[in-house]
Amino acid sequence: MAVLSMQNPATGEHLGSLAEATPEQVQRAMALARAAFSTWSKTALADRLDYLVRLRHYLAQHGEEIAHKISQDTGKVSLEAFMTEIFVTVDTIRYYEKHAQQMLAVQEVATTLVLWPKKSYIHYKPMGVVAVISPWNYPFQLAVIPVLSALVAGNTVILKPSEVTPATGRLIEELFRAIPLPDGVISVLHGGREVGQALVSARPDKIFFTGSVATGKKIMAAAAEHLIPVELELGGKDPMIVLEDAHLERAANAAVWGAFTNSGQVCMSVERLYVHEKAYPAFLELVTQKTAGLRQGFPDQAEIGSMTSPEQIGIVRVHVEEALSLGAKAVIGGSFPKEGMFLPPTILTDVTPAMKIMQEETFGPILPIMTFSSEEEAIRLANASPYGLNASVWSQDKRRARRVAESLESGNVCINDVIISYANPHLPFGGVKQSGIGRYRGPSGLQAFTHSISIIHDPGTRKREVNWYPYTEDQRLLFLGLTNLLYGRKPIWKPGTLGAIWREIKRLF
Ligand code: NAD
């Protein structure tokens, strides 16, 4: 049986081991989830939400302790773990408590005049078993929030957390047991790629995946075999555009936090920064100064912890070394420790758009900065990327900031802030281009865990409809007349149309 080793990346401390799920366990989890679906999907939404309330109370009570355990598993500082893993989760739960009833209620929509006297509804129906496959960078909330969204919508769930952070996977499993949720409503399968593949092959009714573009493509290809709907939340190369009229001190504070939070291992982190040439000297001085003041350590009294995945350090190194070899300069940082998982926060200048550091997802504490001379150039540079997850625009001119924000090819844009759009559960979240397919969070994001069933309801009191058999010359005149009347520039009545309409109406009864 394959085993996952749990280790604190910041200290190297061994935290135990965890058995990977076997193929039989994957099958059993699927059978349990299917069996539980028939009851859970019929459980009143208010009762489903009660479980979330219990979870919220549990997290509010034990949040600090849980955040500490997440720190141990990831190397991130514990305040960061609390803010970004626990706080965001309880805030989302409260959002569902307040709004899920309305978002999932049967919705009556208008019916066009020609379909009188029918009524139309949308019914949001749970899909079945949802597979959630999650990454290691925010291993708690990027697993728990999709799981809760799927559960609120009436699905049962199988979660496959990341093998890079198995201790958090186990923590989540224990948490759901502590609530406790009914058997089979949520199962957690520990393991790596093979377990993920086995889960996809077990044919869930929806796959919600967060991770890399490469894996997302593989999952989508495997899901296509059985036409399983997929939602893909993938990588990013998020641009930050600082216009010359920005509040520079605020922008510098944001750039430093946005690039270095969680050691830059954030799908929405500031991965490339474009600053107007007029603001560049002052801005560079500010970001350099602020970066120099950051404390690196673990798990408390520091701003930056360690990297989580040793493989990621390899990618960051390739990007930085290539940039330096092509003429970039490290204003601060830039060196790689011989051992250990702490990477120094690094600012690179003299970078060019062709460098990997400006093209590919780096996912490390690196802030590469370039200048631009016009708004158009900034937009062009920002959009010249295969990714489109998040972006930020900095200007004190509201109209200008909105204009630039709306020109960006990005699923999410922050104005005078970074990353934070994700924190508002009212907003849908997801990417464009290679950053993903689909949205979660917000009303449409919750409804994405359902099938929207369109129901049209005729009173059923007339014996036929105008479009039914047998076809007649009167029907032809009626449709030509109606088309002209309702959709033409000006009505042209063919002779005999009014009589035909009258006879067709009589035929209905
Ligand atoms: P990854 O793609 O390596 O792994 C993600 C998950 O997929 C893991 O649980 C892994 O075990 C599983 N997996 C791997 N191969 C699989 C397969 N063939 N079939 C089924 N499951 C498989 O990603 P990662 O390294 O864990 O996460 C980092 C990436 O995630 C970055 O690119 C980051 O930008 C992205 N990310 C995106 C978002 C977002 O919301 N858009 C959020 C966080 C991270």
Boltz pocket constraint, residues with backbone or C-beta under 6 A from the ligand:
constraints:
  - pocket:
      binder: B
      contacts: [[A, 133], [A, 134], [A, 135], [A, 136], [A, 137], [A, 138], [A, 142], [A, 160], [A, 161], [A, 162], [A, 163], [A, 191], [A, 192], [A, 193], [A, 195], [A, 196], [A, 197], [A, 200], [A, 210], [A, 211], [A, 212], [A, 213], [A, 214], [A, 215], [A, 216], [A, 218], [A, 219], [A, 232], [A, 233], [A, 234], [A, 235], [A, 236], [A, 266], [A, 267], [A, 361], [A, 363], [A, 389], [A, 431], [A, 435], [A, 436]]
      max_distance: 6.0
